[in-house]
Amino acid sequence: MVDVSGAMPGGADGRVLPPQPWEHLTSETTRTVLRIQHHIVRSARRYLDDQGFVELLPPVIGPVTDPGIRGAKQVDVDYYGHRYKLMTSAFVYKQASLLAFDKIVYVAPNVRLEPLETCSTNRHLAEFHQLDIEVAGATREQIMELAEGVVGHVVDAVVSDMGDELAALGRDVTALSSWRSRPFARVPHAEAVRDLVEGGHMQDGGAEIDWAGEEILSIKADGPFFLTDYPKGSRCFLEKEDPDQPGVLRTFDLIMPGGYGEVISGGEREAHYPTLITRMRETGENPSKYGWYLQLSRHGVPSSSGFGLGLQRLTRFVAGLEYVWQAAAFPKVPGVVSP
Amino acid sequence: MSRLSAPHFPERAVRDRARKGTACAFPPITSYGTTLFGASGPGAAHPAPGDLIDAARLVPPIFMDLRLEKLIELGREPMYGDVELSTEIGGFTARAPLFVSAFGSTQIACSDLGMAVSRQAGRLGIPMVIGENIVPVNGYGRIGACTPLSLLGRVRAYGEELEDGLGGVAIQQSTEDADAEVWNLVYSDPSAQPLLNSGRLAFELKVGQGAKPGIGGMTVLPRTAAAAVSEQYTTDQVFGDAASYLRSSSPGTYTEEILRQQIHLMRNNFPRARVWVKLHPGRDVRRAAAVAWRAGAHSVTVDGAEGGTGWAPTSFMDHVGLPLGECLRAIGRPPSCLLATGRMWEGTRAVKCLALGARGVGLGRAALLAVDEDPDFGLQRLVECMELEMRMLISALGKYEPGALGLEDLYEGGAYVDDPREALAGYDASLR
C-alpha cells in the first residue's frame, strides 16, 4: 500500500526549521539580519532612484501570473467567481508598466507553492520578496550590467555601514569584498553543463541547472557569475529566443559564490505578438487566459529586458546565513505549516 | 406526411436531421451516461470492417530456438505458465503488458465505476492513466472533503491497493487543465510524494485521442453545470433541448516545435516524474512519435481510431483517423516505450499489437464494462483471462516474454507483415 494520506514533511532529516514567531522575532540574530535586509532594500532603492527608475506598487492578484516556475504551484484566488492568482512574479505586469515609464522597479511580494523537495535546498521560501526591474529598450547585456551595479552597490553599502552587524553574525567580510574589483564572469549554460558532467554530476543538458548542480557551481566560484543562454523549454514564453542561436534563450541567472546560489533571474523579453502566442503553446499555456496581455501585445509593448532579485536570498548571502528562512520575519518553508 | 420517397438514399437519416438539426451529429442524447461510445468493430452489433490487427493471424513456427533456450534454462520442457508477462511500461513495472487508459470527465467515468477501476487496477499492479479535465470538473480533493470522484480520490483508491514496486499513475493535463495547473498541483502535493519518491508518477501530455482525432474532449452537461464551466470551456446548445449542453475542450494547437518544447518543459519542471505522450491516429503519427521520443518522452501512446469511451460525434466514430494497426505499422520499430489503445479486451489483439512493436496495451471500454459487471473483481477477472490467453499465445510462438514478439509472428493478406522502414531514434538531449 502506498501512503497517499498527505502527511506533511517534518524536520527528521536534520534540517533546522524556523522556531515559533516569539522566539524568532526576539532573537538578536534575527534582528541583526533584518536590519541588514533593511539596509539592502534602502541602498538598492537609492541606487535605482539615482538611475531614473520609478518605483511602482506591484499588483498582488491577477488572472495570470508567471507560469515559468519549475514544478511550483500558483495559489488560486476566488475573485468574484473568477479564478485569479496570487503573483508568483508580476512578469507580464512589469512589461505592461513600460507603457507608462521606461524604467520601473517593484519591491514585490511573491508566493510559490514550491515542490516539497525544495525544503532541503536551504534557499527556497514559499513566500518571498523580489526587487523586480524592467527597462524599455534595454538589451540583455545592458540589464546584466545594471544587475551587477545593484548587487555591487548594496554589498559595498552593507560592508561600509554595517561592519558591527556583520561581525556579530560572524560573517567573513573578505567573502563580500574579495571579488569587488573584478567584473562578474559570464558562463553559458552549455559550458556549465559540461563542467558538471565532467565532474560527475548528472546534469540534463536540456534543462535548467538543477539545485544540486547550482550549489556545486556556486561553491567552486571565486566570485558572483552570470549563467547565461538557458535552453528553450526551460523558461517561460516571455524569455526571448536568440535569433542568432535558435533553441537558446537570452536569459541569465546571477549565482553568488560560497554555495549561496542564484539570487537573480532575468533576460531579454519577447514582445512580438505572433511569437509570444506561439511560445505560449510551446510552454503548454492556454492563450485564452492571457487575453488582456495578448491584446496589449497586439497594440505593441516596448522591447525590454529585466530581472527579479530575491531579497531574502541576497540577505542570506550578505549576512552569511545557513538558511534563507533566517532572512524572513515570517518565514514559510515549502510544505511547512507556518504563521 | 411527405409524398416524396428516396429508397436508394438514407432518407430516414435526412428526415431526422430535418426534424432535429444539430442533435443528429451525435448519438441519441438519451444514451449519454449509460453507453460507452467509440468505433464499432468485430463483435459489435453493427460491425465496421476490421483493421490490420483483426485481419492478421498469429503464426507459430515449427522450429523454435527460443523454446530450446527456455528448456535449457528451466531443465524441463517449458509450458505456457513459464511466459514472464511482467513488463516495464513508461518507466513503471507492470505485472503484465497492460494498463488502464484515461477516461476523462464524462459522466460514466466520473461515477463509482471510475473508483472501482482505480481500486482494481491498483490491486492488479498495472499502471493507470487519469484523464484530463477531472480537476476543473470534479476538483482535486485537497481543501475540504476528499470526494471519491476528485483526482486525489482516484489516486488514493489506486494507491491504497497497490503493492510496493508495481504499477504507477499517469496524470493527463488538457489545455484547460493548464489553468488549474494540474501537474504543478500534483507535483507539489504531499500526498503524491510516495508515488513520486518511488518513481511511480508520470504526467501524460494528451495531444489527441482516437475517438475524435483533431477535436478536443466532449461531455454533455445540464444547463447549470455548463454555466459553471463556461469561462473555461466552449459550451454549445446543439441537442435541440434547452436543458443539455455540449461541453468541448479545445484540441490544442501543435506543431513539431510546440510538441518538442512542451516535452522539454515537462522534463525541466517535473524532473522526478515520467513523461508520457498520447497521440491521436493522425496521418503523421510516425513523425509525431519520433519528435516525442527524441525530445525525451519516456512513453508514447497511440490511440487508434477504434479507441474511446466518451461522447463523440457519430461522423468521427467510424470515419476519422487511422486504424490502430496502420498506426503501429507506420511507426515501425520503436526506440523506446510505445503503448497502444483501441478496442482491447482479450489476448489476441493485445499479442498482435505487441508483435507490431507496442510494449503494452490499454484497456478503456473493457475496464469500465468489467467493473460494471462486478465492481469488486470484474477487472481483475478480465485481466486474469487476458493474461492466460497471452501466455498461451506467446508460448505457442515459442517465446517466453512479450518483448520477444516481432513481425515474424504475424501473417496478413497472403504475406508476413514486414517492416521496410528505418527505426526511429530515441532521446537526444543535444537537440533543443
Chai-1 contact restraints between the chains, C-beta under 6 A:
chainA,res_idxA,chainB,res_idxB,connection_type,confidence,min_distance_angstrom,max_distance_angstrom,comment,restraint_id
A,M1,B,E160,contact,1.0,0.0,6.0,A-B,restraint_1
A,V2,B,G159,contact,1.0,0.0,6.0,A-B,restraint_2
A,V2,B,L162,contact,1.0,0.0,6.0,A-B,restraint_3
A,V2,B,P194,contact,1.0,0.0,6.0,A-B,restraint_4
A,D3,B,P194,contact,1.0,0.0,6.0,A-B,restraint_5
A,V4,B,V155,contact,1.0,0.0,6.0,A-B,restraint_6
A,V4,B,R156,contact,1.0,0.0,6.0,A-B,restraint_7
A,V4,B,G159,contact,1.0,0.0,6.0,A-B,restraint_8
A,V4,B,S191,contact,1.0,0.0,6.0,A-B,restraint_9
A,G6,B,P190,contact,1.0,0.0,6.0,A-B,restraint_10
A,G6,B,S191,contact,1.0,0.0,6.0,A-B,restraint_11
A,M8,B,P190,contact,1.0,0.0,6.0,A-B,restraint_12
A,R70,B,N269,contact,1.0,0.0,6.0,A-B,restraint_13
A,G71,B,Y187,contact,1.0,0.0,6.0,A-B,restraint_14
A,G71,B,N269,contact,1.0,0.0,6.0,A-B,restraint_15
A,G71,B,F270,contact,1.0,0.0,6.0,A-B,restraint_16
A,K73,B,E181,contact,1.0,0.0,6.0,A-B,restraint_17
A,K73,B,N184,contact,1.0,0.0,6.0,A-B,restraint_18
A,K73,B,L185,contact,1.0,0.0,6.0,A-B,restraint_19
A,K73,B,S188,contact,1.0,0.0,6.0,A-B,restraint_20
A,Q74,B,E181,contact,1.0,0.0,6.0,A-B,restraint_21
A,L113,B,S188,contact,1.0,0.0,6.0,A-B,restraint_22
A,P115,B,Y187,contact,1.0,0.0,6.0,A-B,restraint_23
A,P115,B,S188,contact,1.0,0.0,6.0,A-B,restraint_24
A,G205,B,A429,contact,1.0,0.0,6.0,A-B,restraint_25
A,G206,B,H264,contact,1.0,0.0,6.0,A-B,restraint_26
A,G206,B,A429,contact,1.0,0.0,6.0,A-B,restraint_27
A,G206,B,R432,contact,1.0,0.0,6.0,A-B,restraint_28
A,A207,B,R267,contact,1.0,0.0,6.0,A-B,restraint_29
A,A207,B,N268,contact,1.0,0.0,6.0,A-B,restraint_30
A,E208,B,N268,contact,1.0,0.0,6.0,A-B,restraint_31
A,P231,B,R432,contact,1.0,0.0,6.0,A-B,restraint_32
A,K232,B,R432,contact,1.0,0.0,6.0,A-B,restraint_33
A,G233,B,Q261,contact,1.0,0.0,6.0,A-B,restraint_34
A,G233,B,H264,contact,1.0,0.0,6.0,A-B,restraint_35
A,G233,B,L265,contact,1.0,0.0,6.0,A-B,restraint_36
A,S234,B,N268,contact,1.0,0.0,6.0,A-B,restraint_37
A,G247,B,R432,contact,1.0,0.0,6.0,A-B,restraint_38
A,R281,B,T253,contact,1.0,0.0,6.0,A-B,restraint_39
A,R281,B,I258,contact,1.0,0.0,6.0,A-B,restraint_40
A,E282,B,I258,contact,1.0,0.0,6.0,A-B,restraint_41
A,E282,B,Q261,contact,1.0,0.0,6.0,A-B,restraint_42
A,T283,B,L265,contact,1.0,0.0,6.0,A-B,restraint_43
A,G284,B,A178,contact,1.0,0.0,6.0,A-B,restraint_44
A,G284,B,Q262,contact,1.0,0.0,6.0,A-B,restraint_45
A,N286,B,T175,contact,1.0,0.0,6.0,A-B,restraint_46
A,N286,B,A178,contact,1.0,0.0,6.0,A-B,restraint_47
A,N286,B,D179,contact,1.0,0.0,6.0,A-B,restraint_48
A,K289,B,D179,contact,1.0,0.0,6.0,A-B,restraint_49
